[in-house]
Amino acid sequence: MRILDKSAGRLGAASLLALALAWAAPAPLEAQQQTAVIGRILVEGNQRVDAATVRSYMRVQEGAPADAVSINESLRALYDTGLFADVRVEPAGSDLRVVVLENPVINEIAFEGNRRIDDAALAGVVQSQARRVFTRARAEADAAAILEAYRSSGRHAAKVEPKIITLDQNRVNLVFEIVEGERAEVRRIDFVGNQAFSSGRLRDVVSTRESAWWRFFSTTDFYDSDRMDYDRELLRRFYLNNGYADVQVTAGTAEVAPGDDGFYLTYSIEEGPLYRFGAVDVEVDVEGVDPETLRDAILTRSGSWFSAEQVEKTVSDMTYKLGENGYAFTRIEPRLNRDPETLTIGVTYAVTSGPAVYVERIDITGNSRTLDRVVRREFELSEGDAFNAVQLQRSRTNIRALGFFKTVDLTSREGSAPDRMIVTAALDEASTGSLQFGLGFSSSENVSGEVALIERNLLGRGQYLRLRGRLSSTRTLVDMSFTEPYFLGRDLAAGFDAYHTEVDNQSSSSYDTRNTGFRPRLSFPVGQYATFSPRYQISHDELRDVPSDASPFIQRDIGKEWTSSIGYSASYDRRNDPIEPTRGYILRADQDVSGLGGDTRYVRTRVSGKAHMPIYRDSVVGSLEVEGGAILGFGGYDVKTTDRFFLGGDSFRGFEPGGLGPRDAGDSLGGNYFAMARAEVTFPLGLPQEYGVSGGLFADAGTVWEVDNPTVAYTDANGNPAVATVDDGLKFRASVGASVFWSSPFGPIRLNFATPIVKEDYDEAEYFRLTAGTRF
């Protein structure tokens, strides 16, 4: 069952020479010294490999002279094919007999003893495959690859032994017997030579963590030699970014902990002196470029602590700014002038013209599921185009905006010539299919649940499909949404939404609604940052189950109606990242006109703007959003209750959905107008980064107001004429609260704790809301 030992089939040079001379014996001495001539080459022992194939690999031929060198080369060539376990060459009169023992064919590959890494993952590591020729060298290399996979996961005590089971017809089963061993956890991380920063601070810098019972979801608390090298670089960059330009992380050692159950890691650091920035200047040797226009991009300030990161970011920002102004072929070299006496480092940013460089090739790696064309169409560069760093950065933003990848890393390197550049997109695919759920709690709706089956990259084609259902004590929703992002092969997204909803508003507005609709839509870019999305919607809407004591404003809207509307959405997006923005802004406008047939006539407009800005680096980020809307009836039609704006829940934290604004007889009526402002700050909570937990503080302020014909004459429960009047007016509301965000293994989770600080007596508050499995 053990792997066969390679037979010693190769002959030494002296034996080969004797073999070559054997054909000449018993000729006179002069004849023996001449090279023998081969009559025939006879092949024996071959089963699968044709004899002609064996002869084709040999360096000697029939009818040609034979010598020790050519016979030795023939043996080496036959072994190098990997087809044979043993080869023997012997004379047969004037002929040459070649006896081969073929390597067996692998019938099946199996893994035994593996629990932590499944068979599918291990199969992707090994090179041996079923129905391929078995070789001992390849099996041993596969065992080493499996061992490395276990060591990368922290199991340095793992053992892997390849074995074979011999079958008939020269076939074998290859079995890798695995002893996984215990995971080698990191018991302690120490630092030697650090004076400026405490060991606790430096432990936060490295990616490896000390093992602890609460890190049951973590994969960074076990020993990995590659991660240790990475941590040395993290430490070096940390010191460089905090003024220590001469720092050296001289060593990183790993010792086995007592009891052989883990490792002690130690990093030796030579910090060196602390430097400040000296004189900072810009030199430009490019026609048409004014140095003063680049000074706004300089982050390095004379007198501040030296930071290599700020130098790199300044070069990047200058390159981007030059690219935006049409200077694609420029070079920016930061020249550092170190002064050990004053402990300053002056920086001169030298801007020079570079040679014209063109994109030779774009390589895409890591997209095992997503089709290449889905990624390529997001590039603003193509093969043959002039290389432009700005367009490369925008391409990365476009690819990240797809949401298909955990990381997107675009790099460039010199191609086949100095004026050719190869661009590589290294991608790490994320799971694009998800089963999402949401959970909310309020005094009116109690507990509500939402389930959605979403595939954002259908069949790897970039198509979006969502099937969603929502169920609570007051709401039932079923909808389907589909989007093809490149309709007809053009930069044109086309899709549709189909939905059916039933809402019980008895507790807040004394009516139920039933809506069924269909909405086809398009979307296309307008310029570099803007998008325009026209749409059409047709729906059948019903307001029903209204009790006799409900508000007369609701009673007058009882019945069914058809709505046929055309509308659009327009956006202008200047955020630096579409997924996790830290700076920039986005503007949006939506408008719908109902009246293309149907039973309603209105114009509804909604506009919003949201800005993001870093408060402390990129870890503490603030955002400010303003939003407003208006709906106006025309042609003698009033705005229906179900078409008005309602605030609360996620749109106005601290209030129930529809919990503020005009109200009559206890019923929420919504409003024809609304205005909102939301401010939020998100920040880390000081927990280990691998937990994915952060926090936020927010404040919401605004209101919703006015209904059509605020006075209604009606007959009360006693049959007497009565008049109802609603005049909520512009009454301001405000709330404050805190959020906790958790990127859990089950999906992102957000908890909102809010309280109104300005409200009316009849408003309905909501103090807690939890949402899970959705994007924010």
C-alpha positions in Angstrom: 0.0 0.0 0.0 3.0 2.2 0.3 4.2 4.3 -2.7 6.5 2.3 -4.9 10.3 3.1 -4.6 11.8 4.2 -7.9 13.9 1.3 -9.3 17.6 1.9 -9.9 17.1 1.4 -13.7 19.7 3.9 -14.9 23.1 2.6 -15.8 26.3 4.2 -14.9 28.5 5.8 -17.6 31.0 3.0 -17.4 28.3 0.3 -17.7 26.8 2.2 -20.7 30.2 2.3 -22.4 30.6 -1.5 -21.8 27.1 -2.0 -23.2 27.9 0.1 -26.3 31.1 -1.9 -26.8 29.4 -5.3 -26.2 28.0 -5.2 -29.8 31.6 -5.2 -31.1 32.9 -8.2 -29.1 34.7 -10.4 -29.9 36.2 -8.2 -32.6 39.8 -7.2 -32.6 40.8 -4.5 -30.2 40.8 -1.8 -32.9 37.2 -2.7 -33.8 36.1 -2.7 -30.1 37.1 0.9 -29.8 34.7 1.9 -32.6 31.2 3.0 -31.9 28.6 0.1 -32.2 25.7 0.4 -34.7 22.1 -0.5 -33.5 20.2 -2.9 -35.5 16.7 -2.7 -34.0 15.2 -1.1 -30.9 13.0 -3.6 -29.2 10.5 -2.3 -26.7 9.1 -4.6 -24.0 6.8 -4.2 -20.9 4.7 -1.4 -22.4 0.9 -1.7 -22.0 -0.6 1.7 -22.6 2.3 3.5 -24.3 2.9 2.6 -27.9 6.4 1.3 -28.8 6.8 3.9 -31.4 6.2 6.5 -28.7 8.9 5.0 -26.6 11.4 5.1 -29.5 10.5 8.7 -30.2 11.7 9.8 -26.8 15.1 8.0 -27.3 18.2 9.8 -28.5 19.5 6.7 -30.4 17.9 5.4 -33.6 17.9 2.1 -35.4 20.8 1.9 -37.9 22.7 4.7 -36.1 25.8 4.5 -34.0 25.3 4.1 -30.2 27.5 5.5 -27.5 27.3 5.9 -23.7 26.2 9.5 -23.9 23.3 9.0 -26.3 22.1 5.9 -24.3 22.2 7.8 -21.0 20.3 10.7 -22.6 17.7 8.3 -23.9 17.2 6.9 -20.4 16.9 10.4 -18.9 14.3 11.4 -21.6 12.2 8.3 -20.9 12.2 9.0 -17.1 11.4 12.6 -17.6 8.2 11.8 -19.4 6.7 10.7 -16.0 5.2 7.7 -17.8 7.6 5.0 -16.4 8.5 3.8 -13.0 11.5 1.9 -14.3 13.5 1.7 -17.6 16.2 -0.9 -18.4 18.4 -1.0 -21.5 20.3 -4.2 -22.5 21.9 -5.5 -25.7 20.2 -8.3 -27.6 22.7 -9.4 -30.2 23.0 -6.4 -32.6 19.7 -5.1 -31.3 18.9 -2.9 -28.3 16.2 -4.1 -25.9 14.4 -1.4 -23.9 12.3 -2.9 -21.0 9.9 -0.4 -19.4 7.7 -0.6 -16.3 4.8 1.9 -16.8 3.6 4.1 -14.0 0.1 3.2 -12.9 -2.9 5.3 -13.7 -4.8 6.9 -10.8 -8.2 5.5 -10.5 -9.4 7.6 -7.6 -8.0 10.1 -5.1 -9.2 10.1 -1.5 -8.5 12.0 1.7 -8.7 10.3 5.1 -8.6 12.0 8.5 -9.5 15.5 7.4 -12.2 17.3 9.3 -11.0 20.9 9.3 -10.5 21.2 5.6 -13.0 19.5 3.4 -12.3 17.2 0.4 -13.2 19.9 -2.2 -10.7 22.3 -0.8 -7.9 19.7 -0.6 -8.7 18.6 -4.2 -8.0 22.1 -5.3 -4.5 22.0 -3.7 -3.2 18.8 -5.2 -1.9 18.4 -8.7 -2.6 14.6 -9.0 -5.9 13.8 -10.7 -8.0 10.8 -11.5 -7.2 9.1 -14.9 -3.8 10.7 -14.9 -0.5 8.9 -14.6 0.7 8.4 -11.0 4.2 9.5 -10.1 5.9 9.3 -6.7 7.3 12.8 -7.1 3.9 14.4 -7.8 2.3 12.5 -4.9 5.0 13.8 -2.5 4.6 17.3 -3.8 0.9 17.1 -3.2 1.5 15.9 0.3 3.7 18.9 0.9 1.0 21.2 -0.5 -1.7 19.7 1.8 0.7 20.1 4.7 1.2 23.8 3.8 -2.5 24.3 3.7 -2.8 23.0 7.2 0.1 25.1 8.4 -1.5 28.2 6.9 -4.6 27.4 9.0 -2.4 27.2 12.2 -2.0 23.4 12.4 1.7 23.0 12.4 1.6 19.5 13.9 -0.3 18.1 10.9 1.1 15.1 9.1 0.3 13.9 5.6 1.3 10.5 4.2 0.5 9.5 0.6 -0.3 5.8 0.0 -1.5 3.8 -2.9 -3.8 0.8 -3.2 -2.9 -1.4 -6.1 -5.7 -2.4 -8.5 -5.9 -4.5 -11.6 -4.9 -3.2 -15.1 -2.1 -1.2 -13.6 -4.3 1.2 -11.7 -4.0 2.6 -8.2 -6.1 4.5 -5.7 -4.1 7.4 -4.2 -5.0 8.0 -0.6 -3.7 10.9 1.5 -3.7 9.9 5.2 -3.9 13.0 7.3 -3.4 13.6 10.9 -4.6 17.2 11.4 -3.2 17.8 14.9 -4.2 20.7 17.1 -4.2 24.3 16.0 -1.0 26.1 17.1 -2.4 29.1 18.8 -0.5 32.3 19.6 -0.1 32.4 23.4 1.7 35.7 23.6 3.0 38.5 21.4 6.0 40.5 22.8 8.1 43.4 21.5 11.7 44.2 22.3 13.2 47.7 21.9 10.0 49.7 21.7 10.2 52.9 23.7 7.8 55.3 21.9 4.8 52.9 21.8 3.6 50.4 24.4 3.4 46.7 23.6 -0.3 47.0 23.9 -0.4 49.7 21.2 1.8 47.6 18.9 -0.4 44.5 19.4 -3.2 46.5 17.8 -1.0 47.2 14.8 -0.1 43.6 13.9 -2.8 41.4 12.3 -2.0 38.4 14.5 -3.9 38.3 17.8 -3.3 36.5 21.1 -5.6 33.6 21.5 -8.6 34.1 23.8 -11.8 32.2 24.5 -14.0 34.9 22.9 -12.2 34.7 19.6 -14.1 31.6 18.5 -14.9 33.3 15.1 -11.4 34.6 14.6 -8.8 33.1 12.3 -5.9 35.4 13.3 -5.0 34.0 16.7 -2.9 31.0 15.3 0.7 31.0 14.2 1.4 31.6 10.5 4.9 32.3 9.3 3.6 34.3 6.3 1.4 36.4 8.5 4.4 37.1 10.8 6.3 38.5 7.9 3.3 40.6 7.0 3.1 41.9 10.6 6.8 42.9 10.5 5.9 45.1 7.5 2.9 46.5 9.3 5.1 47.5 12.2 7.6 49.1 10.0 5.0 51.1 8.2 3.4 52.1 11.5 6.6 53.6 12.7 7.3 55.3 9.3 3.9 56.9 9.5 4.5 58.2 13.0 7.8 60.0 12.4 10.4 57.2 12.8 12.0 57.3 9.4 15.0 55.1 10.5 13.0 52.3 12.1 14.1 48.7 11.6 12.1 45.7 12.6 15.2 43.5 12.8 13.7 40.2 13.7 10.6 38.2 14.3 10.9 35.0 16.2 8.5 32.2 17.1 9.1 30.0 20.1 7.2 26.9 21.1 5.3 27.6 24.3 5.7 25.3 27.3 3.7 22.2 26.9 4.1 22.4 23.1 0.6 23.8 22.7 1.2 27.1 21.0 3.8 29.8 20.2 5.3 32.9 21.7 6.0 35.6 19.1 8.7 38.2 19.6 9.5 41.2 17.4 12.8 43.2 17.8 12.5 46.8 16.9 15.2 49.6 16.5 13.1 52.7 16.6 15.7 55.4 15.8 15.1 59.2 16.2 11.8 61.0 15.7 11.7 63.3 12.6 9.5 66.2 11.5 8.9 67.4 8.0 11.3 70.2 6.9 10.8 72.4 3.9 8.1 71.2 1.5 8.2 72.4 -2.1 7.0 71.5 -5.6 9.2 71.6 -8.7 7.4 71.3 -12.1 9.1 70.6 -15.4 5.9 70.1 -17.4 4.8 72.8 -19.8 1.4 74.3 -18.9 1.4 73.1 -15.3 1.4 75.8 -12.6 3.0 74.5 -9.3 0.5 76.5 -7.3 -2.4 74.4 -8.6 -0.8 71.4 -7.0 -0.2 72.8 -3.6 -3.8 72.0 -2.5 -3.0 68.3 -2.9 0.0 68.5 -0.5 -0.7 66.7 2.8 2.8 67.0 4.2 3.2 70.2 6.3 6.5 71.7 7.4 6.9 71.1 11.2 4.5 68.2 11.5 5.6 64.7 12.3 7.1 62.8 9.3 4.7 60.3 7.7 5.6 58.1 4.7 1.8 57.5 4.2 1.2 61.2 3.8 4.0 61.4 1.2 2.5 58.5 -0.8 -1.0 60.0 -0.6 0.3 63.4 -1.8 1.9 61.7 -4.8 -1.3 59.8 -5.5 -3.5 63.0 -5.2 -1.1 65.0 -7.4 -1.1 62.3 -10.0 -4.9 62.1 -9.9 -5.2 65.9 -10.2 -2.9 66.1 -13.2 -4.8 63.2 -14.8 -8.1 65.0 -14.4 -6.5 68.0 -16.2 -5.3 65.9 -19.1 -1.7 65.3 -18.1 -1.7 61.6 -18.2 2.1 61.1 -18.9 3.7 62.7 -15.9 6.0 61.4 -13.1 6.0 62.7 -9.6 9.1 61.8 -7.6 9.3 62.8 -3.9 12.9 63.8 -3.1 13.7 63.4 0.6 16.4 65.6 2.2 17.2 64.1 5.6 19.0 66.3 8.2 20.1 64.1 11.1 21.2 67.2 13.1 17.8 69.0 13.1 15.9 65.7 12.8 13.9 67.0 9.8 13.1 65.6 6.4 12.5 68.0 3.6 10.4 66.9 0.7 10.4 68.2 -2.8 7.8 66.9 -5.2 9.5 66.9 -8.6 6.9 66.8 -11.5 8.4 65.8 -14.8 7.1 64.6 -18.2 7.1 60.9 -18.7 7.0 58.9 -21.9 3.7 58.0 -23.5 2.6 54.6 -22.1 -0.1 52.5 -23.5 -2.1 49.5 -22.1 -0.8 46.3 -23.6 -3.0 43.9 -21.8 -5.6 43.7 -19.0 -5.4 40.5 -16.9 -8.2 39.5 -14.6 -7.6 36.9 -11.8 -9.7 35.6 -9.0 -13.0 35.7 -10.8 -13.8 32.0 -10.7 -17.5 32.6 -11.0 -18.0 36.0 -12.5 -17.5 36.1 -16.3 -14.5 38.1 -17.6 -16.7 40.4 -19.7 -18.7 41.5 -16.6 -15.5 42.9 -15.1 -14.0 44.2 -18.3 -17.0 46.3 -19.2 -16.4 48.3 -15.9 -12.9 49.3 -17.1 -12.5 52.9 -18.4 -9.3 51.6 -20.0 -9.0 49.2 -22.9 -6.1 47.4 -24.6 -4.3 50.0 -26.8 -5.5 53.0 -24.8 -3.1 55.5 -23.3 -2.5 54.5 -19.7 -4.1 56.9 -17.3 -3.9 56.5 -13.5 -7.2 58.5 -13.0 -9.1 56.1 -15.3 -7.5 53.2 -13.5 -8.8 54.5 -10.1 -12.2 55.0 -11.6 -12.2 51.5 -13.0 -11.5 50.2 -9.5 -14.4 52.2 -8.1 -16.7 50.8 -10.9 -15.7 47.2 -10.1 -16.2 47.7 -6.4 -19.6 49.2 -7.1 -20.7 45.9 -8.5 -20.6 44.4 -5.0 -19.4 41.1 -6.3 -15.9 41.1 -4.7 -14.5 41.4 -1.2 -11.4 43.1 -2.5 -10.5 44.8 -5.8 -6.7 45.4 -6.4 -5.7 47.0 -9.6 -2.0 47.1 -10.3 0.2 47.9 -13.3 3.6 46.7 -14.4 5.9 47.2 -17.4 4.9 45.0 -20.4 6.9 43.7 -23.4 8.4 47.2 -23.9 9.0 50.3 -21.8 6.1 52.1 -23.3 3.7 49.2 -22.7 1.8 48.6 -19.5 0.1 45.4 -18.2 -2.9 46.0 -15.9 -3.8 43.3 -13.5 -7.1 43.1 -11.6 -6.7 40.8 -8.6 -10.2 40.0 -7.3 -11.5 38.2 -4.3 -15.0 37.0 -5.0 -17.7 37.5 -2.4 -20.8 35.5 -1.9 -23.4 37.2 -4.1 -26.3 35.0 -3.2 -27.9 35.5 0.1 -30.9 34.7 2.2 -31.5 38.0 4.1 -33.8 38.7 6.9 -35.0 41.8 8.8 -36.5 42.2 12.2 -38.2 45.2 13.7 -40.0 46.0 16.9 -42.5 48.8 17.7 -45.5 49.3 19.8 -47.8 49.3 16.8 -46.4 46.5 14.6 -44.9 44.4 17.4 -42.4 42.1 15.7 -42.1 42.2 11.9 -40.0 39.8 9.8 -38.7 40.0 6.3 -37.1 37.3 4.2 -35.4 37.9 0.8 -33.6 35.5 -1.5 -31.2 37.7 -3.5 -28.7 36.8 -6.2 -26.7 39.9 -7.2 -24.6 38.1 -9.8 -26.9 35.6 -11.5 -24.9 32.8 -13.3 -21.9 35.1 -13.1 -23.4 37.5 -15.7 -23.9 40.4 -13.3 -27.6 40.1 -13.4 -29.6 41.0 -10.3 -32.6 38.9 -9.0 -34.5 39.4 -5.8 -37.5 37.4 -4.4 -38.7 39.0 -1.2 -41.5 38.3 1.3 -42.4 40.4 4.4 -44.8 39.2 7.1 -45.9 40.9 10.3 -49.0 41.5 12.2 -49.8 44.4 9.9 -48.1 43.8 6.6 -47.7 41.2 3.9 -45.5 41.8 0.9 -44.3 39.6 -2.0 -42.2 41.1 -4.8 -39.8 40.1 -7.5 -37.1 42.3 -9.0 -34.8 41.6 -12.0 -32.1 43.8 -13.6 -29.9 43.1 -16.6 -27.0 45.7 -16.2 -25.9 45.6 -19.9 -29.0 45.4 -22.0 -28.4 44.6 -25.7 -24.7 44.7 -25.0 -24.8 48.5 -24.2 -24.2 50.5 -21.1 -27.9 50.4 -20.4 -29.5 48.6 -17.4 -33.0 47.2 -18.0 -35.2 45.5 -15.5 -38.6 45.2 -13.9 -40.3 45.0 -10.5 -43.5 43.1 -9.8 -45.2 43.3 -6.4 -48.2 42.6 -4.3 -48.7 44.1 -0.8 -51.4 44.0 1.8 -51.0 46.4 4.8 -53.1 46.6 7.9 -53.0 50.2 9.1 -55.9 49.8 11.6 -53.7 50.7 14.6 -52.3 53.9 13.0 -54.8 55.0 10.3 -57.9 52.8 10.5 -57.7 51.3 7.0 -56.1 48.5 5.1 -54.5 48.7 1.6 -54.0 46.2 -1.1 -51.6 47.0 -4.0 -50.5 45.0 -7.1 -48.2 46.5 -9.6 -45.7 46.2 -12.3 -42.8 48.6 -13.1 -40.4 48.3 -16.1 -37.3 50.5 -15.9 -34.1 51.6 -17.6 -30.9 53.2 -16.4 -28.0 54.7 -18.2 -25.0 57.0 -17.5 -25.1 60.7 -18.4 -21.6 61.9 -18.3 -19.0 60.6 -15.9 -20.8 60.8 -12.6 -24.5 61.2 -13.4 -27.1 58.5 -14.0 -30.6 58.8 -15.4 -33.3 56.1 -14.9 -36.7 56.5 -16.6 -39.5 54.2 -15.6 -43.2 53.4 -16.0 -45.6 52.0 -13.4 -49.0 50.6 -13.5 -50.7 49.4 -10.3 -54.1 48.5 -8.9 -54.6 50.1 -5.5 -57.4 49.5 -3.0 -58.1 51.3 0.3 -60.5 49.1 2.3 -61.8 47.8 5.7 -62.4 51.3 7.0 -64.5 51.4 10.2 -67.4 53.8 10.5 -65.6 55.9 13.2 -62.5 56.4 11.1 -61.4 59.9 10.0 -63.6 61.3 7.2 -60.4 62.1 5.4 -59.8 58.4 5.1 -63.4 57.5 4.4 -63.5 59.7 1.4 -60.7 57.7 -0.2 -62.3 54.3 0.2 -62.3 52.2 -3.0 -60.2 50.8 -5.8 -58.3 52.8 -8.4 -55.8 52.3 -11.2 -52.5 54.3 -11.2 -50.6 54.7 -14.5 -47.5 56.9 -14.1 -44.2 57.7 -15.8 -41.2 58.9 -13.9 -37.5 59.1 -13.5 -34.6 59.1 -11.1 -31.5 61.1 -11.6 -28.3 60.9 -9.5 -24.9 62.6 -9.4 -22.4 60.6 -7.4 -19.0 62.0 -6.3 -18.4 59.6 -3.4 -14.9 58.1 -3.1 -16.4 54.6 -2.6 -19.8 53.3 -3.5 -19.8 50.7 -0.7 -18.1 52.4 2.3 -17.8 56.1 1.4 -15.6 58.2 3.6 -15.7 61.5 1.6 -17.7 63.0 -1.3 -21.4 63.4 -1.9 -24.4 62.1 -3.9 -27.3 64.1 -5.1 -30.6 62.4 -6.2 -33.9 63.5 -7.7 -37.1 61.5 -8.3 -40.2 62.5 -10.0 -43.4 60.7 -11.1 -46.3 62.0 -13.1 -49.6 60.0 -12.7 -52.3 60.6 -15.3 -51.5 58.5 -18.4 -54.9 56.9 -18.0 -55.9 55.5 -14.7 -57.8 57.2 -11.8 -55.2 59.4 -10.2 -53.6 62.7 -11.3 -50.6 64.0 -9.4 -47.0 65.1 -9.7 -44.7 63.8 -7.0 -41.2 65.1 -6.6 -38.5 64.0 -4.1 -34.9 65.4 -3.9 -32.0 64.5 -1.6 -28.3 65.1 -1.0 -25.9 63.3 1.2 -22.3 64.2 2.0 -19.6 62.2 3.7 -16.4 63.5 5.4 -13.6 62.0 7.4 -13.4 63.4 10.9 -10.4 61.3 12.1 -8.5 59.7 9.3 -11.0 57.2 7.7 -12.0 55.5 10.9 -14.3 58.2 12.2 -16.7 59.3 9.4 -19.4 61.9 9.5 -22.4 62.2 7.1 -25.1 64.8 6.6 -28.2 64.2 4.6 -31.0 66.6 3.6 -34.2 65.4 1.9 -37.5 66.9 0.8 -40.5 66.1 -1.2 -43.9 67.4 -2.5 -46.9 65.9 -4.2 -49.5 68.0 -6.0 -52.8 66.9 -7.5 -53.9 68.4 -10.8 -56.9 68.4 -13.1 -59.3 68.7 -10.1 -58.0 65.6 -8.4 -57.0 65.6 -4.7 -54.0 63.6 -3.5 -55.1 60.2 -2.0 -54.1 59.2 1.5 -52.0 56.3 0.2 -50.0 58.6 -2.2 -48.8 61.0 0.5 -45.5 61.0 2.3 -45.2 59.2 5.6 -42.1 59.5 7.9 -40.9 57.2 10.7 -39.1 53.9 11.1 -35.9 54.0 9.1 -36.8 57.4 7.5 -37.1 59.2 10.8 -35.5 57.3 13.6 -37.3 57.6 17.0 -40.8 57.5 15.5 -42.9 54.6 14.3 -43.6 54.3 10.6 -46.2 57.1 9.9 -45.8 58.1 13.5 -45.7 61.9 13.0 -47.4 64.5 10.9 -51.1 65.3 10.2 -53.5 63.2 12.2 -57.3 63.1 12.7 -59.3 60.9 15.1 -56.1 59.2 15.9 -55.4 58.3 12.3 -52.1 59.1 10.6 -52.9 60.9 7.3 -49.4 61.5 5.9 -48.6 64.8 4.2 -48.2 66.5 0.8 -44.8 67.9 1.8 -41.9 66.7 3.9 -38.4 68.0 4.8 -35.7 66.0 6.7 -32.1 66.5 7.8 -30.1 63.6 9.2 -26.6 63.7 10.7 -24.6 60.7 11.7 -21.1 59.9 12.9 -19.7 56.3 12.8 -16.6 55.2 14.7 -14.8 52.1 16.0 -15.8 50.9 19.5 -12.3 49.9 20.5 -13.0 46.2 20.1 -10.7 43.9 18.1 -11.1 44.6 14.4 -11.9 41.0 13.5 -15.1 41.4 15.5 -16.5 43.8 12.9 -18.3 45.9 15.6 -18.6 49.6 15.3 -20.8 52.3 16.7 -22.6 55.5 15.6 -24.4 58.5 16.9 -27.2 60.2 14.9 -29.7 63.0 15.0 -32.8 63.4 12.8 -34.9 66.5 12.4 -37.7 67.5 10.1 -41.5 67.2 9.6 -44.3 66.2 7.2 -47.3 68.5 6.7 -50.4 69.5 4.8 -53.2 67.6 3.2 -55.6 68.6 0.4 -58.9 70.2 1.5 -58.1 70.1 5.2 -61.8 70.6 6.1 -64.3 67.8 5.4 -68.1 67.8 6.1 -69.5 64.5 7.2 -72.2 62.8 9.2 -71.2 61.6 12.6 -72.2 58.3 14.3 -75.5 59.8 15.4 -76.4 61.0 11.9 -75.8 64.6 12.7 -73.8 66.9 10.3 -70.3 67.5 11.4 -67.1 69.1 10.2 -63.5 67.7 10.6 -60.5 70.0 10.2 -56.8 69.0 10.1 -54.2 71.7 10.4 -50.9 70.2 11.6 -48.8 73.0 10.1 -45.1 73.2 10.0 -44.4 71.5 13.4 -40.8 70.6 13.9 -39.7 67.2 15.2 -36.3 65.9 16.2 -34.7 62.8 17.7 -31.3 61.6 18.7 -29.9 58.1 19.2 -27.1 55.6 18.9 -26.4 52.7 16.6 -24.4 49.5 16.9 -23.1 47.9 13.7 -21.9 44.3 13.6 -20.5 42.6 10.5 -21.5 39.2 11.9 -20.9 35.8 10.2 -24.6 35.7 9.4 -24.6 39.1 7.7 -24.5 42.8 8.7 -26.7 43.7 11.7 -27.7 47.2 12.9 -29.3 48.1 16.2 -30.8 51.6 16.5 -31.7 53.1 19.9 -33.5 56.4 19.5 -35.7 58.8 21.5 -37.6 61.9 20.2 -36.6 65.1 21.8 -39.1 67.3 20.0 -42.5 65.8 19.3 -46.3 66.4 19.4 -48.5 64.7 22.0 -50.2 62.6 19.3 -46.9 61.4 17.7 -46.0 57.7 18.1 -42.5 57.0 19.3 -40.3 53.9 18.5 -37.3 53.5 20.7 -35.6 50.4 19.3 -35.2 48.9 15.8 -33.0 46.0 14.7 -32.3 45.1 11.1 -30.2 42.1 10.0 -28.9 40.8 6.7 -29.3 44.0 4.7 -26.9 46.6 3.4 -26.7 50.1 4.8 
